[in-house]
Structures are given as C-alpha cells and as structure tokens.
Amino acid sequence: MKEYPVITISRQYGSGGREVGKLLAKRLGIPYYDNELITLAAQESGFSPELFANADQNASNSLLFSLSLYGTTAGTYNMPIGDQVFLIQSDIIRKVAEQGPCVIVGRCADYVLHENPNCLSVFLRAPLEWRIEHAVSNYGLERVGAKDIINRTDKKRSVYYLHFTGEKWGVSDTYHIMVDTSRVGIPSTVDMLCGLAESWEKK
C-alpha cells in the first residue's frame, strides 16, 4: 500500500463530508471509517452501538479528561458514560491509524491524531444556504426545518469538540486545510485532496 497520510475530515453539516470521504478513500484505495468506528468501538467495549452513534454531537457534563493522561484502562470506568465513550472511541481511532493510511470522518479524529506526523486534517465548510440545498437534495431532509436541523447539529458538534479538546471547532488554526465545498465542488475537492495525498507520498 502506498504511503498516503491518514486523512481526517471534519465538516459542517451539509457540506458534503461523507461524500468527499467515501470518494477520496475509494480513489486512493484506502479504508474509510465513519459509522464503521461505531461497530469497532462497540465490539471492543461491550457497550451498545447506540452510545457511539451520536457521540460527536453529545458532550457529557463531566470534567475534561486529557487524552495524554488517560487511556481505556480499568480506571476509566469510574468516569461518566460520555467520557468512557469518547476515550474508547479515541483508542479505536489511534488503532486504525496505526494500521496504515485511511480516511476518518468526524469524531474529533483531527484532535486525537494531532501528534501523529502522518495525519492530514481537513475541515469542510460552505455557506448555510448552500448546505440547506445540499442536505435537502442529498440527505433527504425536508426543506421546512432543514435550517434548524443544520444549525442545531453544528452547535452540538462545536460544544462536543470544545468539551473534549478545549479548542474551538472549525477554526482554521486547528486544521491543515479548510475547503469551501460550495466554491470548489465535491468532485474537485476530492481531486485536490487526492493531489495532496499523492504529494504526501513523495515527501
């Protein structure tokens, strides 16, 4: 397998993160992880998959636990369930990244792997009106209420990210590259990220 980077994709709701991630992984011939992480985390932990399904949209009310200090050892099971889910999921992310190049969508993967020198972190964004149209056309959302769903989902992701990382979600300093998919387009975004991955291989 070629030495592509591990590519993490964070995204505003409706900006096409999953489409980009799936197409990118297919083009590069590397594994794609999104809901697949839920299955892996549930299998390893014994917890219900439902606990992981919306983990990146629900922050617990507990103290912030540093990933550099804690792992999924026995001691973590004294933590609130939200923190256990986050740490278990983070361990899974590290494990799949250690196995080789892959594309990981969401779940604070950019933060979990921020010390990994072979990680390329991407953030996808687009104007709200474009995301509404995209979500209605591609995600099956009803137009009435779509704006509220998009804003609410992004708010939850932002709160979750701040809670577990201590950093602001969607700020350019946090990522290697940010792309406006409304301007670049989904296919061209995939082309551009493929080019970056190919260049990465040559380093």
C-alpha positions in Angstrom: 0.0 0.0 0.0 1.2 3.5 -0.9 2.3 5.7 2.0 -0.6 8.1 1.9 -1.4 10.1 5.1 -4.2 9.3 7.5 -6.8 11.9 6.4 -9.3 13.2 9.0 -12.3 15.1 7.7 -14.2 17.4 10.0 -17.2 19.2 8.5 -20.2 21.5 8.8 -23.4 19.6 8.4 -24.5 19.6 4.8 -21.0 20.5 3.4 -20.5 17.0 1.9 -18.1 15.5 4.3 -19.2 11.9 3.9 -19.4 12.1 0.2 -15.9 13.6 0.0 -14.6 11.0 2.5 -16.0 8.0 0.7 -14.9 9.1 -2.8 -11.5 10.0 -1.5 -11.0 6.7 0.2 -12.2 4.9 -3.0 -9.8 6.9 -5.2 -6.8 6.3 -3.0 -7.7 2.6 -2.3 -7.6 3.1 1.5 -10.1 2.2 4.2 -12.9 4.6 5.1 -14.1 5.0 8.7 -17.3 6.7 9.8 -20.0 4.5 11.2 -17.5 1.7 11.0 -15.9 3.2 14.1 -19.1 2.7 16.0 -19.1 -1.0 15.3 -15.4 -1.4 16.2 -15.9 0.6 19.4 -18.9 -1.3 20.5 -17.2 -4.6 19.8 -14.2 -3.7 21.9 -16.1 -2.1 24.8 -19.1 -4.2 25.0 -21.3 -1.1 25.1 -24.3 -0.7 22.9 -23.6 0.8 19.4 -26.3 3.4 20.1 -24.0 5.0 22.7 -21.4 5.7 20.0 -23.8 6.6 17.2 -24.2 10.3 18.0 -21.2 10.6 20.3 -19.7 13.6 18.3 -22.9 15.5 18.9 -23.4 15.0 22.7 -21.0 16.2 25.3 -21.3 15.0 28.9 -21.4 17.3 31.8 -18.2 15.9 33.4 -14.7 17.3 33.7 -12.4 17.4 30.6 -10.2 14.4 30.5 -6.8 14.7 28.8 -6.1 12.0 26.2 -2.4 12.3 27.0 -3.1 11.3 30.6 -5.8 8.6 30.3 -6.4 5.5 28.2 -9.2 3.0 28.3 -7.9 1.3 31.4 -10.0 -0.1 34.2 -9.9 3.3 35.9 -11.8 4.9 33.2 -14.9 3.0 34.1 -15.4 5.2 37.1 -16.0 8.1 34.6 -19.3 9.3 33.3 -20.5 7.3 30.3 -19.9 10.1 27.9 -16.2 10.2 28.8 -15.9 6.5 28.6 -17.4 6.5 25.1 -15.0 9.3 24.0 -11.9 7.6 25.3 -12.8 4.2 23.9 -13.6 5.7 20.5 -10.3 7.6 20.6 -8.4 4.4 21.2 -10.1 2.9 18.2 -9.1 5.9 16.1 -5.5 5.6 17.1 -5.5 1.8 16.4 -6.9 2.2 12.8 -4.5 5.0 12.1 -1.6 2.8 13.3 -2.7 0.2 10.7 -2.0 2.5 7.8 -3.5 5.2 5.6 -7.2 5.7 5.9 -9.9 8.3 5.8 -11.7 9.1 9.1 -14.8 11.3 9.2 -15.7 13.3 12.3 -15.4 12.1 16.0 -12.6 14.6 16.8 -10.2 12.4 14.9 -8.1 15.5 14.0 -7.5 16.2 17.7 -7.0 12.6 18.7 -4.3 12.3 16.0 -2.8 15.8 16.3 0.5 14.4 17.4 0.6 11.8 14.5 3.1 13.2 11.9 1.4 11.2 9.2 -2.0 12.8 9.7 -3.6 15.4 7.3 -6.5 17.2 8.9 -9.2 18.7 6.7 -12.2 20.9 7.5 -15.1 21.3 5.0 -17.4 24.2 5.2 -20.0 26.0 3.0 -22.5 28.9 3.3 -25.7 27.9 5.1 -28.0 28.3 2.1 -25.8 26.0 0.0 -25.8 23.4 2.8 -29.5 23.6 3.1 -29.9 22.8 -0.6 -27.3 20.1 -0.5 -28.9 18.5 2.6 -32.4 18.6 1.1 -31.1 17.1 -2.2 -28.8 14.5 -0.8 -29.7 13.7 2.8 -33.4 13.5 2.5 -34.1 16.5 4.8 -37.4 18.3 4.4 -36.9 21.9 3.4 -39.1 23.1 6.2 -37.0 22.8 9.3 -33.7 22.0 7.5 -32.1 25.2 8.6 -32.8 24.5 12.2 -31.5 20.9 12.0 -28.3 22.1 10.4 -27.7 24.9 12.9 -28.5 22.6 15.8 -26.2 19.8 14.6 -23.3 22.2 14.1 -23.9 23.7 17.6 -23.8 20.2 19.2 -20.6 19.4 17.3 -19.0 22.6 18.4 -19.9 22.1 22.1 -18.7 18.5 21.9 -15.4 19.5 20.4 -14.8 22.2 22.9 -15.7 20.0 25.8 -13.3 17.2 24.9 -10.4 19.1 23.3 -10.5 22.5 24.9 -10.3 24.1 21.4 -12.8 25.7 19.1 -14.3 23.7 16.4 -13.9 24.9 12.8 -11.1 27.4 13.5 -8.5 27.5 10.7 -5.5 27.2 13.0 -6.7 23.7 14.1 -6.6 22.1 10.6 -4.1 21.8 7.8 -6.5 22.8 5.2 -10.1 24.2 5.0 -12.2 23.9 1.9 -15.4 25.7 0.9 -17.2 22.9 -1.0 -19.8 25.3 -2.4 -17.0 27.1 -4.4 -14.7 24.2 -5.1 -17.4 21.5 -5.6 -17.4 17.9 -4.3 -15.6 16.3 -7.2 -12.9 19.0 -7.3 -12.5 18.8 -3.5 -11.8 15.1 -3.9 -9.3 15.8 -6.8 -7.5 18.4 -4.7 -7.2 16.1 -1.6 -6.0 13.2 -3.8 -3.3 15.5 -5.1 -2.3 16.4 -1.6 -2.2 12.7 -0.7 -0.1 11.9 -3.7 2.3 14.8 -2.9 2.5 13.5 0.7 3.6 10.1 -0.6 6.6 11.8 -2.3 7.9 13.5 0.8 
